[in-house]
Amino acid sequence: MASACRVPRSPAFSHHAENCIYNSYVTITKQILGRHTGAAYSISTARTGASAAAINQQLTDRLPTRASADKNWVDPIIGVRAQWNLNEKWFLAGKSDVGGFEVGSDLAWAVQGTVGYNFTENVSAELGYRYLDTDYSDGNFTYDLAEHGLFMGVNVKF
């Protein structure tokens, strides 16, 4: 027999939904980002036998709100960088490297592309995009993280 009550998908249940009785399938997704402190939880419910709001509250009370770990390692890295001068002031550059080789991390690699400007022969600035992927594991500790985004920097040659 189907119930006339509906559970909204948002965590804030209406007064009507809280008073309905459901069996509840609860899915918990836990994401801990490597060395970054903190954890994110996503709790979703579907119909079935106890109060969905009560189950959500019990789970929220029992789940840790943060996690952290420290681990250090050293990676051998090999890479290449190329620069194309568009004129005397402007240039494009690309860089790629790979490392780890199971000496430190299992595998670490990065690629980046930049546009740059030479202020002088020894000073320049760059704006670019970088993608970095690191895969490290040691016993129960796992650091598998991909980071990417814009960056800017200043280069000084001496």
Buried (B, 14 or more C-beta within 10 A) or exposed (E): EEEEBEBEEEEEBBEEBBEBEBEBEBEEEEEBBBEEEEBEEEBBBEBEEEBBBEBBEEBEEEEEEEEEEEEEEEBEBEEEEEEEEEEEEEBBBBBBBBBBBEEBBBBBBBBBBBBBEBEEEEEBBBEBEBBBBBBBEEEEEBBBBEEEEEEEEEEEEE
